[in-house]
Amino acid sequence: MGKGGAGKTTLTALFARHLASQGRTVLALDADINQNLAVALGRTGEPPALGEHLPLIKEYLRGNNPRISSAATMVKTTPPGRGSRLLRVREDNPVWDECLRDADGIRLGVTGGFAADDLGVSCYHSKVGAVELLLNHLVDADDEYVLVDMTAGADAFASGLFTRFDRTFIACEPTVRGVGVYRQYLEYAADYDVAVSVIGNKVTDAADEAFLRDHTGADLLATLGVSRHVRAAEQGRPAPIEDLEPANRAVLDTMRAAVDGTSRDWDRFTRQAREFHLRNATAWANERTGEDLAGQIDPEFTLDPAALSVLAS
């Protein structure tokens, strides 16, 4: 995430392409209101919009969970429980078949942009809710990488989606506005054990790097310099990721090492999913569905793969 124009989509696409070039399994999801990730990954056509397939997504994920009375009562924060269908990155299932497309070896899904019927009447976060539902039901393995290009700035906090990640990378320009978004993010995320790393972007010299270091401290993981490779792609002349400048490729390896070194906390994911579901139920979802959605929470369920194996047996 980061402020608008900080390079979130470019960084997401570079990281996804770098991982895929190393033979790693990558699922990339575009949850930004400006839907540019498909183009950044080299696709000429957009995949079907996740936001337009919410009925399919809800019906599939609901499975035979007895706590969910109907797909219509599922909201963006509805957590899985016994009987729910869970998602794996590598599998084939009706949701992936309908909504994901290949982008040079990367599995790509997009929320979809505003349609004419949405203008003036719909909130974009209703579309992002599809991504939140998917991540709430996703059990990814340690050798799989799920990347999400988020909305800009504080919009990332309009849902519990910001807690769904092992590590959050903030693309940060060496400007007062850039570090301001970083500070705002830390303030909002302070109580949620979110692991944050700053990637300095558009860094031209040592003074830019020193500015970022002064304002972000130990959170500054690495910095990307001006890239002719990226500029050529933006001008319609894409090149293989292997042609990215060595110093910038090294940044992508540093990002991968940071992710690989982050312990996955399935208990936190489960606990926070319940917390945000209860918040949404009280704030609006109970009234909209006509049910007390607190009853959708299965207190004995966790996404921890080890616990799931016990349940399955």
VOVO-872880 format. One record per residue (C-alpha): residue in one letter; residue number from 1; x, y negated, z. Coordinates in pm, 1 decimal, always signed. Example, Ala and Ser with C-alpha at 12.3 -4.5 7.8 and 13.67 -1.06 7.14 Angstrom:
<pts>
@res=a n=1 east=+1230.0 north=+450.0 up=+780.0
@res=s n=2 east=+1367.0 north=+106.0 up=+714.0
</pts>
This chain:
<pts>
@res=m n=1 east=+0.0 north=+0.0 up=+0.0
@res=g n=2 east=+96.2 north=-369.0 up=+0.2
@res=k n=3 east=-25.2 north=-703.8 up=-117.0
@res=g n=4 east=-167.6 north=-747.3 up=-464.4
@res=g n=5 east=+109.4 north=-749.3 up=-723.3
@res=a n=6 east=+370.5 north=-603.2 up=-488.4
@res=g n=7 east=+420.0 north=-298.4 up=-710.2
@res=k n=8 east=+205.1 north=-32.7 up=-540.2
@res=t n=9 east=+96.5 north=+133.2 up=-864.0
@res=t n=10 east=+443.4 north=+117.6 up=-1017.9
@res=l n=11 east=+596.6 north=+271.3 up=-705.9
@res=t n=12 east=+329.4 north=+543.6 up=-688.6
@res=a n=13 east=+381.7 north=+633.1 up=-1054.3
@res=l n=14 east=+761.0 north=+637.1 up=-1027.5
@res=f n=15 east=+749.7 north=+855.3 up=-716.7
@res=a n=16 east=+497.5 north=+1095.2 up=-871.3
@res=r n=17 east=+695.4 north=+1128.8 up=-1194.1
@res=h n=18 east=+1021.0 north=+1174.6 up=-1000.1
@res=l n=19 east=+875.4 north=+1453.2 up=-787.2
@res=a n=20 east=+721.6 north=+1624.6 up=-1088.9
@res=s n=21 east=+1052.8 north=+1606.9 up=-1276.3
@res=q n=22 east=+1205.9 north=+1805.7 up=-988.5
@res=g n=23 east=+945.1 north=+2078.9 up=-1035.6
@res=r n=24 east=+737.0 north=+1977.9 up=-734.0
@res=t n=25 east=+357.4 north=+2003.0 up=-717.4
@res=v n=26 east=+199.9 north=+1655.6 up=-721.5
@res=l n=27 east=-158.8 north=+1536.9 up=-685.6
@res=a n=28 east=-197.7 north=+1162.1 up=-745.9
@res=l n=29 east=-517.6 north=+972.3 up=-663.1
@res=d n=30 east=-592.9 north=+615.8 up=-771.4
@res=a n=31 east=-793.2 north=+448.0 up=-493.7
@res=d n=32 east=-715.9 north=+90.5 up=-598.9
@res=i n=33 east=-987.9 north=-139.1 up=-727.4
@res=n n=34 east=-754.8 north=-211.5 up=-1020.5
@res=q n=35 east=-742.7 north=+128.5 up=-1187.4
@res=n n=36 east=-397.1 north=+132.4 up=-1347.4
@res=l n=37 east=-235.6 north=+452.1 up=-1221.8
@res=a n=38 east=-339.2 north=+662.4 up=-1522.4
@res=v n=39 east=-174.4 north=+416.0 up=-1759.6
@res=a n=40 east=+136.1 north=+396.9 up=-1537.9
@res=l n=41 east=+161.1 north=+775.3 up=-1557.9
@res=g n=42 east=+136.7 north=+766.5 up=-1936.7
@res=r n=43 east=-221.8 north=+882.9 up=-1989.4
@res=t n=44 east=-412.9 north=+714.0 up=-2269.2
@res=g n=45 east=-753.9 north=+810.5 up=-2126.9
@res=e n=46 east=-894.7 north=+784.5 up=-1775.9
@res=p n=47 east=-996.6 north=+1106.0 up=-1596.2
@res=p n=48 east=-1364.1 north=+1130.4 up=-1496.2
@res=a n=49 east=-1431.3 north=+901.4 up=-1201.6
@res=l n=50 east=-1448.2 north=+1067.0 up=-858.1
@res=g n=51 east=-1695.0 north=+800.1 up=-749.0
@res=e n=52 east=-1936.7 north=+911.6 up=-1018.4
@res=h n=53 east=-1924.6 north=+1273.9 up=-899.9
@res=l n=54 east=-2010.7 north=+1229.3 up=-532.6
@res=p n=55 east=-2313.9 north=+1464.6 up=-549.2
@res=l n=56 east=-2094.1 north=+1744.3 up=-686.7
@res=i n=57 east=-1817.0 north=+1671.0 up=-434.2
@res=k n=58 east=-2055.5 north=+1670.0 up=-138.0
@res=e n=59 east=-2243.6 north=+1982.6 up=-242.7
@res=y n=60 east=-1922.4 north=+2176.5 up=-294.4
@res=l n=61 east=-1752.4 north=+2064.9 up=+27.4
@res=r n=62 east=-2064.3 north=+2123.1 up=+235.5
@res=g n=63 east=-2055.4 north=+2494.8 up=+159.8
@res=n n=64 east=-2271.7 north=+2674.3 up=+417.2
@res=n n=65 east=-2177.2 north=+2456.1 up=+712.1
@res=p n=66 east=-2487.7 north=+2480.6 up=+935.7
@res=r n=67 east=-2416.3 north=+2139.4 up=+1093.2
@res=i n=68 east=-2479.6 north=+1958.9 up=+763.5
@res=s n=69 east=-2849.0 north=+1969.5 up=+679.2
@res=s n=70 east=-2803.7 north=+1866.3 up=+315.3
@res=a n=71 east=-2548.5 north=+1714.8 up=+81.3
@res=a n=72 east=-2749.9 north=+1392.8 up=+100.3
@res=t n=73 east=-2659.1 north=+1355.7 up=+468.4
@res=m n=74 east=-2287.4 north=+1378.2 up=+398.3
@res=v n=75 east=-2114.3 north=+1041.0 up=+417.4
@res=k n=76 east=-1757.2 north=+942.7 up=+338.0
@res=t n=77 east=-1639.1 north=+1032.8 up=+689.7
@res=t n=78 east=-1820.1 north=+1366.0 up=+730.4
@res=p n=79 east=-1553.0 north=+1604.2 up=+863.0
@res=p n=80 east=-1526.5 north=+1972.9 up=+776.8
@res=g n=81 east=-1639.8 north=+2245.8 up=+1009.4
@res=r n=82 east=-1695.2 north=+2617.9 up=+1003.6
@res=g n=83 east=-1866.1 north=+2700.6 up=+675.1
@res=s n=84 east=-1727.9 north=+2398.2 up=+489.7
@res=r n=85 east=-1527.0 north=+2451.5 up=+175.2
@res=l n=86 east=-1170.5 north=+2326.3 up=+202.0
@res=l n=87 east=-951.0 north=+2211.9 up=-84.3
@res=r n=88 east=-604.4 north=+2330.2 up=-178.9
@res=v n=89 east=-387.5 north=+2134.7 up=-419.6
@res=r n=90 east=-297.2 north=+2423.4 up=-650.2
@res=e n=91 east=-633.5 north=+2595.9 up=-668.7
@res=d n=92 east=-901.3 north=+2571.6 up=-934.4
@res=n n=93 east=-1243.3 north=+2469.8 up=-806.5
@res=p n=94 east=-1547.0 north=+2287.6 up=-950.0
@res=v n=95 east=-1436.8 north=+1949.4 up=-810.4
@res=w n=96 east=-1085.6 north=+1967.0 up=-951.9
@res=d n=97 east=-1213.7 north=+2110.9 up=-1281.2
@res=e n=98 east=-1455.1 north=+1822.8 up=-1325.9
@res=c n=99 east=-1249.8 north=+1533.9 up=-1188.7
@res=l n=100 east=-877.3 north=+1597.5 up=-1230.7
@res=r n=101 east=-672.0 north=+1571.0 up=-1547.3
@res=d n=102 east=-307.6 north=+1641.2 up=-1623.8
@res=a n=103 east=-65.4 north=+1350.6 up=-1657.5
@res=d n=104 east=+266.3 north=+1495.8 up=-1768.0
@res=g n=105 east=+260.3 north=+1770.5 up=-1506.5
@res=i n=106 east=+86.5 north=+1562.6 up=-1237.4
@res=r n=107 east=-270.4 north=+1635.4 up=-1127.3
@res=l n=108 east=-446.1 north=+1299.7 up=-1148.3
@res=g n=109 east=-778.5 north=+1179.3 up=-1009.4
@res=v n=110 east=-924.8 north=+827.9 up=-1010.2
@res=t n=111 east=-1204.1 north=+669.3 up=-808.9
@res=g n=112 east=-1325.3 north=+476.3 up=-1111.1
@res=g n=113 east=-1362.3 north=+103.0 up=-1154.1
@res=f n=114 east=-1668.2 north=-115.1 up=-1135.6
@res=a n=115 east=-1938.0 north=-41.3 up=-1391.4
@res=a n=116 east=-2180.8 north=-304.4 up=-1518.8
@res=d n=117 east=-2450.5 north=-171.7 up=-1282.9
@res=d n=118 east=-2218.4 north=-216.6 up=-983.2
@res=l n=119 east=-2151.7 north=-586.4 up=-1028.8
@res=g n=120 east=-2308.5 north=-792.4 up=-754.7
@res=v n=121 east=-2475.7 north=-496.4 up=-584.1
@res=s n=122 east=-2211.7 north=-237.3 up=-486.7
@res=c n=123 east=-1909.7 north=-233.8 up=-260.1
@res=y n=124 east=-1596.5 north=-79.7 up=-406.3
@res=h n=125 east=-1540.4 north=+115.7 up=-86.6
@res=s n=126 east=-1839.5 north=+334.2 up=-173.6
@res=k n=127 east=-1622.9 north=+470.3 up=-455.9
@res=v n=128 east=-1314.2 north=+505.0 up=-235.2
@res=g n=129 east=-1531.7 north=+716.8 up=-5.3
@res=a n=130 east=-1486.7 north=+1003.1 up=-250.8
@res=v n=131 east=-1112.0 north=+1002.9 up=-180.5
@res=e n=132 east=-1173.0 north=+994.1 up=+194.7
@res=l n=133 east=-1401.9 north=+1297.8 up=+170.3
@res=l n=134 east=-1144.4 north=+1485.9 up=-35.0
@res=l n=135 east=-858.9 north=+1412.3 up=+203.2
@res=n n=136 east=-1074.8 north=+1502.9 up=+504.0
@res=h n=137 east=-1118.6 north=+1848.6 up=+348.7
@res=l n=138 east=-769.6 north=+1894.5 up=+203.0
@res=v n=139 east=-519.4 north=+2146.2 up=+338.8
@res=d n=140 east=-199.5 north=+2077.9 up=+148.0
@res=a n=141 east=+115.0 north=+2282.0 up=+190.5
@res=d n=142 east=+455.0 north=+2150.2 up=+292.9
@res=d n=143 east=+589.6 north=+2186.0 up=-62.9
@res=e n=144 east=+301.2 north=+1986.1 up=-215.2
@res=y n=145 east=+284.0 north=+1608.6 up=-245.6
@res=v n=146 east=-41.5 north=+1411.7 up=-243.1
@res=l n=147 east=+3.0 north=+1043.8 up=-331.8
@res=v n=148 east=-266.8 north=+777.2 up=-306.4
@res=d n=149 east=-242.9 north=+433.0 up=-464.2
@res=m n=150 east=-439.5 north=+223.7 up=-213.9
@res=t n=151 east=-630.8 north=-101.8 up=-235.5
@res=a n=152 east=-440.7 north=-422.0 up=-167.8
@res=g n=153 east=-371.9 north=-574.5 up=+172.8
@res=a n=154 east=-625.3 north=-546.4 up=+452.9
@res=d n=155 east=-881.4 north=-377.2 up=+225.5
@res=a n=156 east=-700.1 north=-53.2 up=+311.2
@res=f n=157 east=-856.5 north=-75.8 up=+658.6
@res=a n=158 east=-1218.0 north=-84.2 up=+542.1
@res=s n=159 east=-1233.4 north=+290.5 up=+609.5
@res=g n=160 east=-1044.5 north=+555.0 up=+803.6
@res=l n=161 east=-851.7 north=+642.9 up=+487.9
@res=f n=162 east=-540.1 north=+467.7 up=+618.0
@res=t n=163 east=-498.1 north=+740.2 up=+884.2
@res=r n=164 east=-503.3 north=+1032.6 up=+640.0
@res=f n=165 east=-133.3 north=+1032.3 up=+548.1
@res=d n=166 east=+186.5 north=+1180.0 up=+685.3
@res=r n=167 east=+369.9 north=+861.9 up=+586.3
@res=t n=168 east=+262.3 north=+526.5 up=+447.1
@res=f n=169 east=+493.0 north=+333.6 up=+216.8
@res=i n=170 east=+441.5 north=-41.6 up=+204.4
@res=a n=171 east=+565.6 north=-200.8 up=-116.5
@res=c n=172 east=+698.8 north=-534.9 up=+1.1
@res=e n=173 east=+837.6 north=-822.9 up=-201.5
@res=p n=174 east=+1102.1 north=-1042.4 up=-34.8
@res=t n=175 east=+855.1 north=-1325.3 up=+24.2
@res=v n=176 east=+667.5 north=-1471.9 up=+319.6
@res=r n=177 east=+339.5 north=-1335.5 up=+181.4
@res=g n=178 east=+491.1 north=-993.8 up=+126.3
@res=v n=179 east=+614.2 north=-952.8 up=+482.7
@res=g n=180 east=+289.4 north=-1108.8 up=+608.4
@res=v n=181 east=+92.2 north=-815.9 up=+469.1
@res=y n=182 east=+340.4 north=-577.7 up=+631.8
@res=r n=183 east=+289.9 north=-742.8 up=+972.6
@res=q n=184 east=-86.7 north=-735.6 up=+928.8
@res=y n=185 east=-69.2 north=-367.0 up=+847.9
@res=l n=186 east=+133.4 north=-292.3 up=+1160.5
@res=e n=187 east=-113.8 north=-488.2 up=+1373.2
@res=y n=188 east=-417.5 north=-302.2 up=+1241.6
@res=a n=189 east=-250.4 north=+40.4 up=+1248.0
@res=a n=190 east=-83.6 north=+0.2 up=+1587.1
@res=d n=191 east=-318.6 north=+231.5 up=+1777.3
@res=y n=192 east=-328.6 north=+513.4 up=+1521.3
@res=d n=193 east=+21.6 north=+664.9 up=+1516.7
@res=v n=194 east=+67.4 north=+579.8 up=+1149.2
@res=a n=195 east=+421.7 north=+640.9 up=+1024.0
@res=v n=196 east=+524.7 north=+338.8 up=+815.7
@res=s n=197 east=+820.2 north=+277.6 up=+584.6
@res=v n=198 east=+882.6 north=-39.7 up=+386.6
@res=i n=199 east=+1010.9 north=-19.2 up=+30.6
@res=g n=200 east=+1148.1 north=-354.8 up=-76.3
@res=n n=201 east=+1051.4 north=-426.6 up=-435.5
@res=k n=202 east=+1178.1 north=-679.9 up=-690.3
@res=v n=203 east=+1491.3 north=-727.9 up=-480.5
@res=t n=204 east=+1746.6 north=-923.3 up=-682.5
@res=d n=205 east=+2042.3 north=-967.6 up=-448.1
@res=a n=206 east=+2182.3 north=-927.8 up=-97.5
@res=a n=207 east=+1994.8 north=-1235.8 up=+21.4
@res=d n=208 east=+1660.0 north=-1077.0 up=-72.3
@res=e n=209 east=+1755.0 north=-758.5 up=+111.5
@res=a n=210 east=+1868.3 north=-955.4 up=+416.8
@res=f n=211 east=+1536.0 north=-1141.5 up=+418.6
@res=l n=212 east=+1344.7 north=-814.0 up=+424.6
@res=r n=213 east=+1573.9 north=-665.8 up=+689.1
@res=d n=214 east=+1524.5 north=-972.7 up=+910.6
@res=h n=215 east=+1144.3 north=-940.8 up=+888.5
@res=t n=216 east=+1089.3 north=-562.6 up=+881.7
@res=g n=217 east=+1387.9 north=-430.2 up=+1076.8
@res=a n=218 east=+1427.8 north=-54.5 up=+1093.0
@res=d n=219 east=+1107.4 north=-1.3 up=+892.7
@res=l n=220 east=+1292.7 north=-105.9 up=+576.1
@res=l n=221 east=+1375.2 north=+230.1 up=+421.6
@res=a n=222 east=+1517.1 north=+123.5 up=+85.7
@res=t n=223 east=+1497.6 north=-145.9 up=-180.8
@res=l n=224 east=+1423.4 north=-131.0 up=-552.6
@res=g n=225 east=+1604.9 north=-369.5 up=-779.6
@res=v n=226 east=+1482.7 north=-522.0 up=-1102.6
@res=s n=227 east=+1432.7 north=-234.4 up=-1346.9
@res=r n=228 east=+1467.5 north=-253.0 up=-1723.1
@res=h n=229 east=+1318.4 north=+97.8 up=-1730.0
@res=v n=230 east=+998.8 north=-25.5 up=-1564.1
@res=r n=231 east=+984.6 north=-340.1 up=-1776.5
@res=a n=232 east=+1018.3 north=-135.5 up=-2095.9
@res=a n=233 east=+728.5 north=+86.3 up=-1984.4
@res=e n=234 east=+517.4 north=-221.3 up=-1912.6
@res=q n=235 east=+596.2 north=-343.9 up=-2263.0
@res=g n=236 east=+471.3 north=-19.8 up=-2415.7
@res=r n=237 east=+807.1 north=+157.3 up=-2445.5
@res=p n=238 east=+799.6 north=+429.0 up=-2176.5
@res=a n=239 east=+1104.7 north=+647.0 up=-2125.8
@res=p n=240 east=+1162.5 north=+969.6 up=-1928.8
@res=i n=241 east=+1193.4 north=+922.0 up=-1553.4
@res=e n=242 east=+1546.8 north=+1060.3 up=-1579.7
@res=d n=243 east=+1640.0 north=+732.7 up=-1752.5
@res=l n=244 east=+1548.4 north=+524.5 up=-1447.7
@res=e n=245 east=+1849.2 north=+339.5 up=-1309.7
@res=p n=246 east=+2049.6 north=+565.6 up=-1071.8
@res=a n=247 east=+2018.2 north=+322.6 up=-780.3
@res=n n=248 east=+1640.5 north=+312.6 up=-819.3
@res=r n=249 east=+1617.4 north=+691.0 up=-855.0
@res=a n=250 east=+1810.7 north=+718.7 up=-530.3
@res=v n=251 east=+1533.3 north=+519.2 up=-362.6
@res=l n=252 east=+1279.3 north=+779.2 up=-475.7
@res=d n=253 east=+1496.1 north=+1056.3 up=-327.3
@res=t n=254 east=+1512.5 north=+859.5 up=-2.5
@res=m n=255 east=+1131.6 north=+838.6 up=-0.9
@res=r n=256 east=+1101.6 north=+1213.0 up=-54.2
@res=a n=257 east=+1343.9 north=+1280.9 up=+230.1
@res=a n=258 east=+1140.8 north=+1054.0 up=+458.1
@res=v n=259 east=+820.6 north=+1241.9 up=+375.1
@res=d n=260 east=+985.4 north=+1581.2 up=+414.3
@res=g n=261 east=+1123.5 north=+1473.8 up=+751.6
@res=t n=262 east=+784.9 north=+1364.5 up=+885.9
@res=s n=263 east=+611.1 north=+1619.2 up=+1107.7
@res=r n=264 east=+255.2 north=+1686.1 up=+1002.6
@res=d n=265 east=+11.3 north=+1638.5 up=+1287.3
@res=w n=266 east=-305.9 north=+1831.9 up=+1203.1
@res=d n=267 east=-449.1 north=+1763.9 up=+1548.5
@res=r n=268 east=-419.9 north=+1388.4 up=+1490.1
@res=f n=269 east=-584.5 north=+1417.7 up=+1149.2
@res=t n=270 east=-873.3 north=+1613.8 up=+1301.5
@res=r n=271 east=-912.1 north=+1381.5 up=+1600.6
@res=q n=272 east=-907.6 north=+1063.4 up=+1396.0
@res=a n=273 east=-1147.3 north=+1201.9 up=+1136.5
@res=r n=274 east=-1397.6 north=+1261.6 up=+1416.2
@res=e n=275 east=-1336.8 north=+915.6 up=+1562.2
@res=f n=276 east=-1406.7 north=+733.5 up=+1237.8
@res=h n=277 east=-1705.7 north=+953.9 up=+1165.5
@res=l n=278 east=-1862.5 north=+861.2 up=+1498.0
@res=r n=279 east=-1792.5 north=+492.6 up=+1431.2
@res=n n=280 east=-1958.1 north=+505.4 up=+1092.3
@res=a n=281 east=-2249.7 north=+708.7 up=+1222.9
@res=t n=282 east=-2324.1 north=+449.2 up=+1489.5
@res=a n=283 east=-2264.3 north=+148.2 up=+1265.2
@res=w n=284 east=-2477.3 north=+245.9 up=+965.1
@res=a n=285 east=-2487.8 north=+613.0 up=+866.7
@res=n n=286 east=-2741.2 north=+737.0 up=+1124.4
@res=e n=287 east=-2989.9 north=+474.3 up=+1011.6
@res=r n=288 east=-2929.0 north=+537.7 up=+643.8
@res=t n=289 east=-2963.8 north=+916.3 up=+664.4
@res=g n=290 east=-3227.8 north=+932.5 up=+936.8
@res=e n=291 east=-3016.5 north=+1177.7 up=+1137.6
@res=d n=292 east=-2774.5 north=+1164.8 up=+1427.4
@res=l n=293 east=-2458.9 north=+1246.7 up=+1234.4
@res=a n=294 east=-2257.7 north=+1308.4 up=+1549.5
@res=g n=295 east=-2402.7 north=+1657.6 up=+1520.1
@res=q n=296 east=-2194.7 north=+1715.2 up=+1205.6
@res=i n=297 east=-1879.2 north=+1740.5 up=+1417.2
@res=d n=298 east=-1770.2 north=+2097.3 up=+1489.3
@res=p n=299 east=-1571.4 north=+2068.1 up=+1815.3
@res=e n=300 east=-1403.1 north=+2406.8 up=+1765.7
@res=f n=301 east=-1273.4 north=+2332.0 up=+1416.2
@res=t n=302 east=-930.9 north=+2201.7 up=+1314.6
@res=l n=303 east=-753.1 north=+2167.3 up=+980.7
@res=d n=304 east=-436.8 north=+2326.3 up=+1120.9
@res=p n=305 east=-356.5 north=+2614.3 up=+879.0
@res=a n=306 east=-258.0 north=+2841.6 up=+1168.5
@res=a n=307 east=-594.1 north=+2785.6 up=+1338.9
@res=l n=308 east=-775.2 north=+2833.6 up=+1007.9
@res=s n=309 east=-611.6 north=+3173.6 up=+969.6
@res=v n=310 east=-745.0 north=+3275.6 up=+1311.5
@res=l n=311 east=-1094.6 north=+3154.3 up=+1219.9
@res=a n=312 east=-1082.5 north=+3344.2 up=+890.9
@res=s n=313 east=-989.4 north=+3665.9 up=+1068.2
</pts>
